Amino acid sequence: MQATSTLDHPEAPPAIKSRSFKRAFADVREAWDHRELWGHLGWQDIKQRYRRSVIGPLWITISMGTTALALGLLYSVLFDTNVPTFLPYVTVGFIVWNFILGCITEGTDVFIANEGLIKHLPAPITVHVMRMVWRQVLFLLHNLAVYAVVLAIFFTSLNHPYTISEGGPVHPGLSWTIVLAIPGFALLAINAVWVALAFGVISTRFRDIPPVVTSFINLVFFMTPIVWDAGVLQKVTGGGSNDWRVLIAELNPVYHFVEVVRAPLLGHEVDWHHWAIVGAFTVLGWTLAMVILRNYRARVSYWV
């Protein structure tokens, strides 16, 4: 009997374990390759939400504009600030905050809400996260129309050095540095993906996570300089950076994510430490998300 050559029947490659970083990275890479799919689905979500509406997605812009105008005028009176500079500050802060809020709250529910697709559509689970983040990006683009209107109205108050509140820091004013908002928002979107991945996987296993996050996020809003100026803290503390009231803002990671987008859009100088903190959270967050994806990616379809 003639011996069979190993070249004729090569040995099959060893099967890759389901828990491997190779599978986790492949899931993210394949999701990006399916960008036409989640891009179309995200756009359809917008159209479906405003189906049979007369003005359609314009309601997004009207809602944002009304909220920013009302709260901007209210808090400008409470804090005795200059309306032409404080109202744009509140408006841009709300636009960025709404994007962060939507990514976090919808991220905790991203896999639960797509149970049917996960069980019947042979696609990477990261596709559903990309779809959700893309939907929030479309919301933000609609809200930028409010920023354009506010900028046109108060341009003369923002195109030179100005202060938001009396005794607060002096900001340089609008300049070419406005383009720094683009990499700032890119970092914001990149972080939104890992946040939704991490919270989404955990929430499919522990269904108490979404309401807990929703309750906690309201506290984060009031602790973040959205409707109040961070410069006020420096004024009441005499410029001390170690005062606990200043640390309320500095120890809040959301503040730094808001600032890398808001500051360039308003002509503020973006301190390097904001970029450093956002960059550190990007690296640490994606590392955590990949560990979670490696260990529990295959279980999501059973948990939903």
N, C-alpha and C positions, 0 to 999 in steps of 0.2 A: 504494500500500500504506500503510495507516494505521499510524502509529507507535504502538508499545505503550507505555502509560503506566507509569512506574516505580511508581505507586501501586497499579496492578493486580497487578504482580508485584514485590513488595518484595524487596529484596536480602536473601539469607539471612545471618544473623549469623555472624561468623567463628567457626570451630571453636576451642574452648578446648584449649590444649595440655595433654597429660597431666601434664607437670611444671609445676604451678601451685599456689600456695598456696590458691587458690580450691577446687581439687579436694581438697587436703589437709584444709582446714577443713570442707568438705562431708562428707568421710569421717567425721570425728569427730561432726559434727552429726547425720548420718543414723544413726550407731551409737547415739546417744542416743535418737533417735526409735524405734529398734528395741529399747528397753529391755524390752519384754514378752518378746521373743525370748530375749535373753541372760539375763534374769532367770529365765525358765523353764528354760533349758538349765543354768544354774549350779545351780539347785535339783535338777535331775535328776542332775547329777554327784554331789551328796551322796548322794542316794537310791541311785544305782547302786553307789557305792563300798561302801555298807553293806547291800547287798541280801542277804537271807537271814540277816542278823545279828539276834540276839535283842533287843539294846538299841540297835541302829542307831547314829545319830550321837552317842549318849551316849559312845561310845568315844573321841571327840575330847576330851571333857571329862575323862574318866578318865585318858587318856594325859597330858594337860597337867597335871592335878593331881598325878599320880604323879611326873612329872619335876620339877616345881617343888618338891614336898615333899622329894624326895631331895636335890636339889642345894642347896636352901635350908638344910636341916639340915647338910649336909656343909660348905658354905662358911661357915656361921655358926660352926662349930667351928674351921675353919682360920683365919678372920680374927678370931676371938674377938669376935663381934658379938652384939647382943641379938636373940634369935630372934623375939620378938613383933613387932619392927619390921623385921628383915632379911628374914624369910620373905615378907611382903607385897611388899617391894621386889623380890625375885627373881621372885615369881609374876607381878606386873604386867609386869616387864621381859621375861619369857619370852613372855607373851601378845602383847605388841607385837612382839617380835623374830620370833616365828613368823609373824606376818602379813607382816612385811618379807621374811623368808626365803622364804616361799611365793611372794610376788609376784615376787621377783627370779629364783629358780630356775625356776619355772614360766613366767615371762615370757620367758626365753631360748628356751623350747621351745614357746611358745604357737602359733606359726604352723605349725611342723613337726608338732605333735601334731594340728592341725586341717587337715591336707592335703586330706582328702576333702571336707570342707565348703567349703574355700576354692575348690576346683576345680568344685564342683557347686552351691554355694549362692550365688545372686546377692545378696550382702550386703557392706557395707563391711568391710574387714579389721579395723577397730577393734572390731567386734562381738565378735570372739574374745578381744580383750584385756579388754573389759568383762565378758565371761562369766567369765574367769579371776579378775579382781579381785573380782567379786561372789561367786564361790565362796570366796575367801579371807576376805571379809567375813563370810560365813556361818560359817566356821570360827572366826573371832574372836568372834562372838556366842555360839557354844557355849562357848568358853573363858572368856568373861566370867562364866559360872556359877561357875568356880573362884575368881575374884576376889570374887564375892559371898559365897562361903563363908568365904574367908580374912578378908574384911572383917568379917563377923559374929563370927568367933572372936576377932580381935585389935582390935576396935573401941576398946576401952578404952585400948589402947596407942597408938592413932593419933589420937584426938580431942582431943589437947592437944599442946603443944610437946614434941618428942622428938628424939633423935639415933639414927642407925642404928648407928654405931660410937663407941666412947669417944673423945672429943676431936674428933669430926667436927662438921659444921655442925648447928645447931639448926633443925629444920623446924617451921613454925607449927602443923601438925596439920590434920585434915580440917575443911573449911568449905564455904561455898557455891562456892568457887573450883573445886570438883570439876566444875562444868559446863564449865569451859574445856577439858576433855578432848574435848568434842564437836567444836569447831572444830579442835582438834589432830588428831583422827582424820580429820576431813574433809580436811585438808591431806595427811595420810598417804595416804589413798585416791587423791586427785588426783595425787599424785606417783607412786603405784604405776602409774597408767595410762601416764604418759609413759615411765617406766622400762621397762615391758613392751613398749611400742611401739618404743622405740629398740633395746633388746637383742633383741627378737623379730625385727625386720627384719634387723639385722646378723647374727644367728645363722642365719637362713635362707640367707644367702650364705656365711658362714664357719662351718662346723659344729664347729670347734674351740672356739668361744666358750662353749657351755654347760658342758663339763667344766672349762674354765679358771675360769669364774665360780664353779662349785661348789667348786673347790679354794680359791679366794681368799676366799670368803664365810666359810669356817671360821676363817681368820685374823682377819677382821673381827669375828667373834663374841667372840673372846678380847680384842680391843682395845677392845671396847665395854663400858661399865659395865652389864653385865647381871647377872652373878653376883658382881660386886665393886662396892663403893660408890665413886663418883667423889670423895666427900669424903675418902676415905683418901689420895688424892694430895695434897690440900691440907694434910692433917695431916703427912705425911712431908716435905713441902717447906716447912713453916712458913708456909703461906698464900701462897707466891709463885706468881703467875700466869704467870710467864715460864719456869718450870722446864720442861725437856723432858718430864718425866713428866706434868705437867699438860697439855701440848700434845698428848700421845698421845690424850687424850679430846677436847680442844677441836677438833683438826684432823680428827676423825672425824665426817663428816656424819650417819652413822647414829645417833650419840649424841644429836644435837639432835632428830632425828625421834622417837626413843624418849622423850626428855625432855618434849616438848610434850604427850604423852599420859600418860606415867607420873606426872609430877610432880603434876598436878591430882588424879589418882586416889588419891594417897598423902598429900595435904595438904602437898606441898612448894611452895615459892615458885618459879614459873617465871620465870627471868631473861629480860629482854627480848631478849637477844642470841640465845636459842634460836629465838624467833619470827622474828627478823630473818634468821637463817641459813636457816631452813626456807622463808621467803618468797622469799629470793633464789634458792634451789635450785628452787623451784616455777617461777619466771619463766624462769630460764636453761634448766631441764630441758625445759619445754614448747616453748621456742624451738628447742632442738636437735631435739626429737621432730618438730616440724612441718617442719623442714628435711629430716630423714630421710624423713618421710612424703611430702613434696613430690617428692623426687628418686627414691625407690625403691618407692613404694606399688604401682605398676603391675607391678613385677617380682617381687613376692612370690609370685604364683601360678605363676610359671615356676621360681622357685628351690626351692619346697617339693617 
